[in-house]
Amino acid sequence: MYGVPLLKIGLISFIVTSIVVVILFILKLIDTDSILEIMVASIGLAPIFVSFYLIYIIYLHTKWIKHKATVVSINIVSKATEAGDKFIGQGDIVPIIKYTYTIDGKQYMSNRLGVFENDYGYELDKDIDDFINKYFSKKEVTMWFNPKKPSESILLQGCSKTKLTTIVGYILIGLFIIICVSYMAML
C-alpha cells in the first residue's frame, strides 16, 4: 500500500540533494572533492526520510474518528500461503478479522487491522490466539475510520513492534551512513 510512495521518497531525497549540490557547485560554495561526499551522505537521508514518512502516515491515522464495529468473522491465514512464496513469511500467520460498521446510515465492511497491511503477523499459534483474545473476544470492537473517506477503517491505531523496529532501524542506518561518510571526509 505504501511501497511505491516509499520508493518515491527515496528517489526524491536523492534528486533534491543532487540539485542542491549542483547549485552549490555552480555558486562555488563547494569544491569537486566535496560533491562525492555529499552525494554519498545523501544516500543516508533516504532511509531517514522514509522513516519520517512512515511516522507521518501513523500520525495521520490518529486523526481518524473512533467508532464501534461488529466483528463478522475471524480467520487465521498463513502469509506464505497467501503470498504463494514459501520463502517470504514462511511460518507467519495473520488474523483476518472482518467487521462491519455504519456511518451516516451507510454500512461498510472491512478487514483492515492496522495502518500498514500485514503488519500483525505471528510466528506461533499461541501468539495469535493471545492477540485475538486480547483485542477481539467481544462481538463489538472499537475501530477508527477516515472522516474524509468512511470506507477506510482500521481496528488498531499505531503500528506493531516489528514495524516500529523497522522505522528505528531505517533511522539508524541513515545516521550510520551519514556519520561514516562524514568521518571518511575528515581523513
C-alpha positions, 0 to 999 in steps of 0.5 A: 500500500505504501511501497511505491510512495516509499520508493518515491521518497527515496528517489526524491531525497536523492534528486533534491540533494543532487540539485542542491549540490549542483547549485552549490557547485555552480555558486562555488560554495563547494569544491569537486572533492566535496560533491562525492561526499555529499552525494554519498551522505545523501544516500543516508537521508533516504532511509531517514526520510522514509522513516519520517514518512512512515511516522507521518502516515501513523500520525495521520491515522490518529486523526481518524474518528473512533467508532464501534464495529461488529466483528463478522468473522475471524480467520487465521491465514498463513502469509506464505500461503497467501503470498504463494512464496514459501520463502517470504513469511514462511511460518507467519500467520495473520488474523483476518478479522472482518467487521462491519460498521455504519456511518451516516446510515451507510454500512461498510465492511472491512478487514483492515487491522492496522495502518500498514497491511500485514503488519500483525503477523505471528510466528506461533499459534499461541501468539495469535490466539493471545492477540485475538483474545486480547483485542477481539473476544467481544462481538463489538470492537472499537475501530477508527475510520477516515472522516474524509473517506468512511470506507477506510477503517482500521481496528488498531491505531499505531503500528506493531513492534516489528514495524516500529523496529523497522522505522528505528532501524531505517533511522539508524542506518541513515545516521550510520551512513551519514556519520561514516561518510562524514568521518571518511571526509575528515581523513 
